[in-house]
Amino acid sequence: AMWAGSALNVEYFIYGALLMGFGFSFPVALSLIVIGNLSFFLLGVASLQGPTTGTTAFTITRASFGTKGSRIMAFFNWVTQLGFETEGLILIVGAAIVLSEFMGFHVGSPAKVVFIVLAAAVQAVMPYFGHATMIKVLRALIIPFGLIFFAFAYFDLRHGTVHTTPYGETWQLYTAGLAFVIALSGLGWTECGNDYTRYLPVDTPRRSIVGWTFVATAVPEIIIMILGALTFSFLSNSGIWNSANPFEALHHQNIIPHWFVAVFLIFAILQLFGINSLDLYSSGVSLQAMGVKLKRYQAVVLDSCIAGALTIWAVFGSTFSLYMKEFVGVIIVWIAPWFAIFITDWILRKYRYDASELQRRDERGLYYGNDGYNWNALIAFAVGMVAATLGFSKAPPPVNFPFHFMTPISNHFGAACAGPLSKGVCHAGWYGGADFSVFLGIFVAAGAYLALEKLNRYIHHQMDPSALTTAWEAARAVGAATMTIIGGVIATYVSITTMGLASEFTIHHALVPFLTALLGVSLICLGVLSLVTRTDRYRDRTMAFGVLTVLWSLFVYGYSSQPGTDFCNGFGGLGAFRFTPNCFLFNTFHVQYIGGTLAIFTAGVVVIGSRALFPVGAQSRVDTAS
């Protein structure tokens, strides 16, 4: 009932209309809605661990990411819940504005700020009613909203049409629409599933959890999104749907009676507050999992203040569709790889966790990890995030997406400049290409995690203490040192070959390769010291330099891609991998362009990987079923 109450809501009505705003015909949008909502099977699978462990998703994540590593995942989830809370506040304020206009009040900027403050204040009070009350509220709203949407179906069948005219409908745009639906349906809920199934009996059949979760979420959401798409077909002013307040599309029309719209908006406000209470509940759990020393009411107040500030920005400085598009990117790039690692780790552990050990945070705990981290998971997560980002699409417009250079795979398939090129540079902004982010994020992260487990058998050693021996400890120390040296050599080689061309330019041009060489030499020295001593006493410093190398490579990649910079127009990012000056022309996928920075990135990953492939001094205990 709780999932049905959360899925049968106005947000998905808006999502259906926004999907039509991509430029799809109704039959194509219908296929996207049905296929995209199959992702609720992912939610069902990600809810299976709660009954046997009796705890939340990000406490269970300690097993796959380590005690400290799980805090990083909890932070990402907290940011995501903030995004959903902000979305709810934007729609609540938008509904209040339209209701005020129906009553003849002109809502100016001061009144909008008052609405936002009041909405944030009410939101801050809602979670105090508790988990049981939230379920009762959502259950109670199923019937009235069912009746309201049944009435909407009447208007849609009478005035809607399936013969809409598509514009710009391509397979690349189809993949972008599919990613939009998947992220806002099943995938976007996966991190919350165990927060609620932990209340179920331990012997609850897995098939029932997955099946009923899917039926209670996918079916109502498919229906509501279809209604939103049909409503768009006869209220098809996409400029209003894509504005700061999509509810204005229901105001500036004479087809649906205004009294009915007013009833719909009143119930929408009540329901959106209930949905935000769920988000605040999960957000508070995430803050606790992060180790933040805040009481529940303090966490709620913090969230409400931040969400209120973001709502002010969205209402006055952005649009709802732009906010949702950027938010979808945030959801995909971290939840897709997290979900993949979370489920892969669960399978590798043969579907078992030790519930009591999950609650432990000390170094002797079963799931503590290496210095509190499972580096296999963190490396696979980083690789999955990069893969998802590279394949993320900005389609459809707006074209002023600020991180176009970060998505070369998507850009290669269908990206186009919104205006004429000027010397190979697009100043008008880019239309995004195909979107592979969800599938790249999931499959690349899962593959990387499996590969790392095959190499160092982290889970196996954690479950079987006899697998660790003194000789193995020494061998791993040598392996870690060797990989550190290899990473240093890669970075140093790239920088030396680059500095060979530095005479053509000023000292400014040689700064990047010089700093890269400094990182490379430092890594070589640390590796040699570890190799000579046959110990891992330089672990922390080596890890720090490895992470610094990765971050440095991303900076060089981003800076050298910007039009008008010395690196882009003359230096080509890294001299050893020079290419044409049109480095911002992404219609062609420049392998040379990413070659240099990818080499530096690889050096850092190799160093970090050495700590994961050859972890020294890891805690090991026998895993038992809960």
Beta strands, then each sheet from edge to edge (+ up, - down):
strand 1: 416-417
strand 2: 430-431
sheet 1: 1+ 2-
end
